[in-house]
Amino acid sequence: MKTLVRIMWIPVVITVLYTGWVFWQRHSSETQPRPERVERDPLAKYGKDLKILQFYTAQPEIAAGQKALLCYGVVNATAVRLEPPVESVWPSVSRCFEVKPAKTTRYTLKAEGAGQATAEESLEIVVKK
């Protein structure tokens, strides 16, 4: 009987320690200052100017029959065109799609903004035979 009483104290002590730890954690998280949340427009740093943020491919050289990922991003654009046209494109901060050129191809991204603003970038995907 004495052994049983001695063993029963172990879960009681563990429970008391755990409960104390939980209350301490709650108190410590409430007393720490929370950082202020600042809402910002992610595009504000570019102003109102038309800009091509990115136009790239991860695979500048591919074997015949393979696909390559073509990615672009524009800001303050009203229209976007890709030449040669292989996929529908539209103004987007970040967009990627697959292309499967049959031969070495130079892709040109043209963006139009408010007024007469235009921007253009090109890249080439080399197809090895």
N, C-alpha and C positions, 0 to 999 in steps of 0.2 A: 504494500500500500504506500509506503514511504517513497519507493522508487517512482510510482505513478505520479505522485504529487510533485516530485522533483522534475520529471519530464514535462509536466503540464506548464511549467513556468517558461519553457523555451518558446512555444508559440505566442504566449502572452508578451514576452519581451520583444520578439520580432514584430508583432503587431503594433506595439507602442512605438518602437523605433520607426517603422514605416509611416505610421500616422504623423509623427513629428516631422519627418522628412517631407511629406506631402504638404503640410501646412507651411513649412519653411519655404518650399519652392513657390507656393502661391503668393506668399508675402513678398518674396524677393522679386518676383516678376512684376508685381503691382507697384513697387517703389522705384523701379528703374524708369527713367524718362523714355517715352516713346518718340521715335523720330517723326518729325512732321512730314506728312505726305504732301508733296507738291505735284499738282497736276500740270503737266506741260504738254504743249502740242509737239509731237516728235518731229514734225516738219518745219517748225518755226525757225530753226537755225538756218534754213535755206532761203528765208525771205519769200519774195514773190517771183524770184527768177526761175526760169525754166532750166532744169539741169538733168543730165543723164548721170545717175548715181553709179550705175554699174552696167557693164555689157561684157560678158565673158563666157568662156567655155572651159570646163575642167579638162577636156580632151582635145587639145589643138591638133592632134594627129590621131587618126583612127584607121583601122583596116577596112577594106571594102566590105560593105554589108553591115558594118557596125553602126550603132547609134551614138550620138554625142548629146550632152546636156547643154543647152543654150540658155543663159540667164540674163535678165535685164532688170533695171529699176530706174524709174524716172520720177521727178517731182515737179509739180506745177505744170503738167502737160495737159493739153486738151485732146490731143490725138497722138497716136503712135503708129508707125508703119515699119514693117520689116521687109527688106528686099534681099534676095528674092522671097516672095511670100510663101512660107511653108506652114504657118500656124496663125490663127487669129491672135492679134496682140491688142492690148489696151493699156491705158495709163495705170501703172502699178509701181509701188515702191520696191517690190521684190517678187519676181515671177520667173519660173524656169519651165522649160518644156524640152522634149526630145526632138532631134532632127536626125535624118538619115540621108546624108548627101551621097549621091552616086559618084561624084568626082569632087576634086578640090573646089571649095566654094567660099566666096567672100560674102559675108552677111553684113548688111548695113542697117542700123537702127536709126530711124529718123523720128524726132519728137517735135511737136508743134505746141506752142503755148499761147498765152493771151497776146493780142496784138499780132505782130509779125515775127515773134520770137521763134527761132528754130535751133535745134541741136542735133548733131549727127555723130555717130561712132561706128567703126567697122572692125571686123575681125575675120580671120580666115581659118577654116577647118580643112586641113590637108588629109586627103584620102590616099592611103598607100595601097598599091595594087599587089 
